[in-house]
Amino acid sequence: MFVVALFAFLFYFSKPLIGEVMAWHWQPEHGHYGLFIMIIGSFLASVLAVLLALPISIGLASFAVVSKRKIVLEIIYVMTSVPTIVYAFVAAIILVPFLRSCFIEGTGYSWLATSLMLAMLVLPTMTLTIYNGLNTRYRHYQTTTTSLGLTINQTLLWVIMPLLGKDIITATLLGFSRAIGDTILALVLSGNALHLPNALWDSMRTMTAHIVLITGGNTQDIGYNAIFIIGLLLFVISIAINSLLYRWRRG
Amino acid sequence: MARLFSVWMWISVVALLVAIAVLAVGVLNQIDVVEFFQNIKTIVQDLIPACIGTIYLVAISSAIAIPIGIGTGIYLARFTKKHFLTFIIDILAGTPSIVMGLFGFTMIILIPKATTSLLLSAICIAMLVVPYIVRITKQALETMPQALDLTGISLGMTTWQRTKYLLLPKARNDIFRGIMLAIGRAAEDTAVILLTGVVIDAGIPTKLTDKFEALPFVVYYSVTEYRSNIDLYYAFISTLILITITTLTFYLARRINYDHRN
């Protein structure tokens, strides 16, 4: 039984690389310039999402440590169990028309919409990571600081925050990898326009949405192979971030 | 300064609560109650193939993923010291779901007679979900009290005997947790099935090589192609069902964890 498991699992590892490298042999010609737009699009959406989510997740995590009641934590836990597609659904019905009426131009399917919902998607994970970091350290320092007369807020702010560097970076990387790999939100909310967004409310396209769009279109031309290159790129990015986090945790 | 910090915390909480409230109320606002209840019977009837499709998908992918996941977890926890394999499992756990779907899609090209189908989607979702099960099983076995294992050794039991008779019964809760996590994840994932075999009007699949429908895809389809409020209701009900499934399974997964620790 274990040998089967072992084999199956080595098999998993080699297959994606083989499949995608094979397709790589056929280099897309038009593709390379176009792919660049998608890659930048993905980065723009994810970076903004993480920037939006980070302050709020730090604030939330601190609140969860400080307050006596567990309700905020419960809400965060529930948020982690909401499927991504539900965030997309809700955003498409409410956020998009709202943004459409807010800004003069654009359809509402925009960079901002994507990043806002990505931020919401990523927020629970980041908050939980930071919360765990805060909590363990707080328990550690609690008696010392209270005996010195510091309130909880002061303890958190001056003593523990400076120690949080590693946790914050972990949370950021986790959030970023989640955001960049997310398909449905980007597909539904970004407008999927083939150019770089000129403003927050302009449409754009991400790598992940591009894969789905090309697959659905079923075009058999050169551009088709772009999906394999994107897949490989996404895989490499996720491996890179995972390795970084792994080394970090060991060191 | 501490007061500023306090303000920051409160702003975060309020922002989150407001965002959730606005979204929830907004969605509910979109529903015309009368129209909703008039049409609810047809909507639910039409959603049955999608429900069954999701159930089949989750069942088949769990059947594939659970034995492999638990087996690999046990192997990694008890029978080997190498970190490399664990590292690979962690990589697999972190890959975006669409890469898994793409991999399934690639398999169609490489394997001569394969097409997009229920079986292919189930395999890809199984691959998506196996790392979670492996991680949880491995962690469960590794955090068992040493005393248990040592007693077994002193009685002359082999590693496999110790694992099977001493540790696994204790780890049952955590393994169940892993299974719950896997089921929830399999039910909600959209990207993988988008690329490997879900369509909007397949009916109930009778063979493993049929195309199928699934609840997350119904939501996606409605969101991108709705022409009237009624289409939105489809999405709304599918969402409700989906949220119930995932919240229930993930909640069970968490509660079992707490009970065991306490």
HADDOCK unambig.tbl for C-alpha pairs under 7 A between the chains (distance, minus, plus):
assign (segid A and resid 1 and name CA) (segid B and resid 71 and name CA) 6.46 0.50 0.50
assign (segid A and resid 2 and name CA) (segid B and resid 71 and name CA) 5.51 0.50 0.50
assign (segid A and resid 2 and name CA) (segid B and resid 72 and name CA) 6.25 0.50 0.50
assign (segid A and resid 2 and name CA) (segid B and resid 75 and name CA) 6.02 0.50 0.50
assign (segid A and resid 5 and name CA) (segid B and resid 68 and name CA) 5.32 0.50 0.50
assign (segid A and resid 5 and name CA) (segid B and resid 71 and name CA) 5.91 0.50 0.50
assign (segid A and resid 5 and name CA) (segid B and resid 72 and name CA) 5.16 0.50 0.50
assign (segid A and resid 6 and name CA) (segid B and resid 72 and name CA) 6.45 0.50 0.50
assign (segid A and resid 16 and name CA) (segid B and resid 103 and name CA) 5.63 0.50 0.50
assign (segid A and resid 19 and name CA) (segid B and resid 106 and name CA) 5.95 0.50 0.50
assign (segid A and resid 56 and name CA) (segid B and resid 12 and name CA) 4.93 0.50 0.50
assign (segid A and resid 59 and name CA) (segid B and resid 8 and name CA) 6.08 0.50 0.50
assign (segid A and resid 59 and name CA) (segid B and resid 9 and name CA) 4.24 0.50 0.50
assign (segid A and resid 59 and name CA) (segid B and resid 12 and name CA) 5.41 0.50 0.50
assign (segid A and resid 60 and name CA) (segid B and resid 9 and name CA) 6.05 0.50 0.50
assign (segid A and resid 60 and name CA) (segid B and resid 12 and name CA) 5.80 0.50 0.50
assign (segid A and resid 60 and name CA) (segid B and resid 13 and name CA) 5.86 0.50 0.50
assign (segid A and resid 62 and name CA) (segid B and resid 9 and name CA) 6.61 0.50 0.50
assign (segid A and resid 63 and name CA) (segid B and resid 9 and name CA) 5.62 0.50 0.50
assign (segid A and resid 78 and name CA) (segid B and resid 247 and name CA) 6.83 0.50 0.50
assign (segid A and resid 81 and name CA) (segid B and resid 246 and name CA) 5.97 0.50 0.50
assign (segid A and resid 81 and name CA) (segid B and resid 247 and name CA) 5.49 0.50 0.50
assign (segid A and resid 81 and name CA) (segid B and resid 250 and name CA) 6.20 0.50 0.50
assign (segid A and resid 82 and name CA) (segid B and resid 243 and name CA) 6.20 0.50 0.50
assign (segid A and resid 82 and name CA) (segid B and resid 246 and name CA) 6.85 0.50 0.50
assign (segid A and resid 82 and name CA) (segid B and resid 247 and name CA) 6.91 0.50 0.50
assign (segid A and resid 83 and name CA) (segid B and resid 188 and name CA) 5.61 0.50 0.50
assign (segid A and resid 85 and name CA) (segid B and resid 216 and name CA) 6.60 0.50 0.50
assign (segid A and resid 85 and name CA) (segid B and resid 220 and name CA) 6.87 0.50 0.50
assign (segid A and resid 86 and name CA) (segid B and resid 239 and name CA) 6.29 0.50 0.50
assign (segid A and resid 89 and name CA) (segid B and resid 219 and name CA) 7.00 0.50 0.50
assign (segid A and resid 89 and name CA) (segid B and resid 223 and name CA) 5.96 0.50 0.50
assign (segid A and resid 90 and name CA) (segid B and resid 23 and name CA) 6.67 0.50 0.50
assign (segid A and resid 90 and name CA) (segid B and resid 27 and name CA) 6.58 0.50 0.50
assign (segid A and resid 92 and name CA) (segid B and resid 223 and name CA) 6.84 0.50 0.50
assign (segid A and resid 94 and name CA) (segid B and resid 23 and name CA) 6.84 0.50 0.50
assign (segid A and resid 94 and name CA) (segid B and resid 26 and name CA) 6.15 0.50 0.50
assign (segid A and resid 94 and name CA) (segid B and resid 27 and name CA) 6.96 0.50 0.50
assign (segid A and resid 153 and name CA) (segid B and resid 2 and name CA) 5.87 0.50 0.50
assign (segid A and resid 153 and name CA) (segid B and resid 6 and name CA) 6.86 0.50 0.50
assign (segid A and resid 154 and name CA) (segid B and resid 2 and name CA) 5.51 0.50 0.50
assign (segid A and resid 157 and name CA) (segid B and resid 2 and name CA) 6.80 0.50 0.50
assign (segid A and resid 181 and name CA) (segid B and resid 96 and name CA) 4.78 0.50 0.50
assign (segid A and resid 182 and name CA) (segid B and resid 96 and name CA) 6.74 0.50 0.50
assign (segid A and resid 183 and name CA) (segid B and resid 98 and name CA) 6.76 0.50 0.50
assign (segid A and resid 183 and name CA) (segid B and resid 191 and name CA) 6.34 0.50 0.50
assign (segid A and resid 184 and name CA) (segid B and resid 191 and name CA) 6.68 0.50 0.50
assign (segid A and resid 231 and name CA) (segid B and resid 99 and name CA) 5.60 0.50 0.50
assign (segid A and resid 231 and name CA) (segid B and resid 102 and name CA) 6.82 0.50 0.50
assign (segid A and resid 235 and name CA) (segid B and resid 95 and name CA) 6.24 0.50 0.50
assign (segid A and resid 235 and name CA) (segid B and resid 99 and name CA) 6.75 0.50 0.50
assign (segid A and resid 238 and name CA) (segid B and resid 94 and name CA) 6.44 0.50 0.50
assign (segid A and resid 238 and name CA) (segid B and resid 95 and name CA) 5.73 0.50 0.50
assign (segid A and resid 239 and name CA) (segid B and resid 91 and name CA) 5.84 0.50 0.50
assign (segid A and resid 242 and name CA) (segid B and resid 91 and name CA) 6.26 0.50 0.50
